Amino acid sequence: MSMKKHKFLKISIIFIVLICCICSVGFFISYASMSAIFGIPTANLPNYKLQALLKQQQLFDTAAQQPIAPKVANYNDKIQAITITPDEIQPTGILNGKDIGSEPFPSRIYTANNEWVGNINNIQTQIFAGYCTQNPNQGVVIVFQPDGLGMSYYKTSALDGGLTITKVDGNVLTLTCSTGNTYTFDMTNQLLTPQ
């Protein structure tokens, strides 16, 4: 093989490797820009914020996988009657505005538009409807059962805006997005479905 051909072949291989590297970097950058945590795009976040979000996501994922230990009554204790005053009775149904109870999640991550309070399988439950605070187009439903499953969250499949609970029919909530689209949330199976 002549020197000229050998040099041309060497330059061609270097050129191909260089193009492959550039394409790989471009793919990685475009993939990284598409990823999001809690509905918050991570592409332009400073590293310390990204690390905080990743840690929060890991805590949520770990908590969702933990089994809840059943409460065991101590039958040796004497049963004492308790008195509940009218001020201590929690409201039930769809609650709006100032009636919304204390939110078990940070307001910098989620914002609640309203909530439903009641029992699911004899477990006191709060279901919040709203959006991701950093991305108001991402609707979210948060289920909180302090004596049951703990806390779980469900995001809308599309960026339809914040959710608001508009109707309750048995164990099914109807939610309306700020764009006018509707979703249903099956409280028993905890399933969020677009309509």
Secondary structure, DSSP 8 states (H G I E B T S, - for coil): --HHHHHHHHHHHHHHHHHHHHHHHHHHHHHHHH-EETTEE-TT--HHHHHHHHHHHHHHHHHHHS--------TTS--------GGGS---EEEEGGG----SS-TTTEEEEEEEEEEETTEEEEEEEEEETTEEEEEEEEEEETTTTEEEEEE-SS----EEEEEEETTEEEEEETTS-EEEEETTTTEEEE-
